[in-house]
Amino acid sequence: MVQLLRFAMYAGVHVLLISRLVLFDLGWCFFYLGFLLFLPISTSIVVQLLLSFAMGLTIDIFYDTGGLHAAAAVLLGFVRPWVLRLLTPRDGYDSSDTVNVHQMGWQWFGVYMSLLVLLHHAAFFLLELGSFRHIGLTLGKMLVSALFTSLALLIVQLLFFPVRRGRN
């Protein structure tokens, strides 16, 4: 039930507010990625893929983008467990661990966010382009959009995710 509310919140905020924010006609914020990136670490791959497809399809329906968001989101959902495995701390993850900048630390969170957001944006913009004709402009869109999205999601983390408390 909580995930369903988070899904609706991320999709709703993206469709109603964030999608209208554009930086210099070069950068877009894909706010809905926060739902996929901040899923609990213990979420199974099948559930991640289904949620990724559902979120991407929801955004595609609102923007008539023909499956671009769904394809890029499913790729993100598919690669996320590998990135989590790559970034596993020496002691492993606790069952209660979440993707949280306060809990996992700035360096871990920065690498996690950068890898997955850049991968998503590369897939999205290269699929949108359909060729390598204007690759310079597309690379610019990828980088500016990745920075914009990462900054927005970092702000969400800092404002709405709990700060780690000291262990007794």
N, C-alpha and C positions, 0 to 999 in steps of 0.2 A: 504493500500500500504506500509506503514511504517513497519507493522508487517511482511509482506512478505519479505521485504529486511532484517529485523532482522533475520527471519527464515533462509534465504539463508546464511547470514553472519555467524551465529552460527554453522549451519550444515557444511558449507564450511571450516571454520577454524578448526572445530573438525576433519573432515575427512582428510583434507590436512596437518595439522600441529600437533595438540594436541594429536591425537590418537597414535602418534609414541613415545610420552613421557611416559616412564614407570619407576616407582621408585622401584628398587631392585626386580623386577619381582613380586611385591606385591601390588603396587598402580597404578591405572590408573586414568586419569583425564577425567571426563565426562563433557566436556566443554559445550556441547549442552544443558545441564540443565539450563544454564544461560538464554536461550530464555524463558523457561517455568517459571523459578523463578522470572524473572524480567518483566513479563507481567503486564500491568496496573491492579491495585487493582480492578477496576470496571469491569473487563472482566467477562462475564457470565460463568457459569459452563459448559454449553454446548460447548461454543467456546473453553474453556480451554481443555476440553476432546478431542475435534476434533484436536486441535493444538498439544496436547500431543501425540495422536496417530500418527498424520502425522510426527512429529519429530522423534518419536521412530521408526516408520516404515522406514523412510529415513535412519536412522543410521543402522537399521537391514539389509536393502538392500545392503549397502556398506560393511558390515562386515559379512553377511551371518550368523546372530545369531538367526534366526528362531523365532523372535518375543520377545526375551528377553528385548530388549530396549523398544519396544512398550508397553509391559505389565507393566514394571516398570515406564515408563513415564506416562501412563494412571493412574496408582495408584497415582503418584505424582499430576497429574492434578485433580484427584478426591478429594484428601485430602487437597490440597492447600487452598480452601475456608474455611475449618474448622480451619486450622492453622491461617489464617488471622482473622477469627472471634475470636479465642482464644486469639490472640495478639492485639485485637482492643484497641486503646488508650481510655482513659476515655472520651474524647470528640468525639470519633469516627473518622473515616477517612473523609478527605475532598474529594470532587469529583476529585480534581487535584492530589491527593496523588499517588505516585508511590513507588515501592519497591526500595528504595534508601537509602544507609547507611547514606548519608549526611542529608537526610530529616527525616528519621525515628529514627536515632540514632544507636549507636553501639550495645547496649544491645538488642534492638528489632531485629535488623538485624542479630545478632549472634544467637539468639534463633530461628528465622525464618529459617535461612540457615541451622543450625544444624539439626533441626527436619526434614525438607524436604529432605535434602541431605542424611542423615542417613537412612530415610525411603526408599528412592529410591534405595540406595546401598544395603540395607538389602534385598529388594525384588529381585533386579537384581542378586546378588551373591547367594542367596538361590535358586532361580530358575535355575541358571546356575549349581549349585552343584547337585540339584535333590535329595539329601538325606542329612542326618546329619552325614555321615561317617567321613568327614574331617572338622568338624565344627570349630576347632581351626584355621586352615589356612584360612577358609572362613571369620571368624570374623576379622582376621588380615587384609585380603584384604578389607573388608568393612571399617574398621577404617582408614587404610592408604589411601585408595582411597577417602574416605569422606574428610579427611584432605587436600589431594592434590586438589580435586575438589573445596572445599570451599576456599582454599587459592587462586587458580586461579580466581575464580569468584569474590572474594574480590578485587583482583588486578584490574579486569575489572571495578568494581564499582568505585574504587578510581581514575582510569585513565579516564574513559569515561562517567561517569554520573555526572551531574551538581551538584556543591556545593550549599547548601541552602544559599540563600541570606537573610539578615536581613529584617524583615517586617517593613514597615514605619508606 
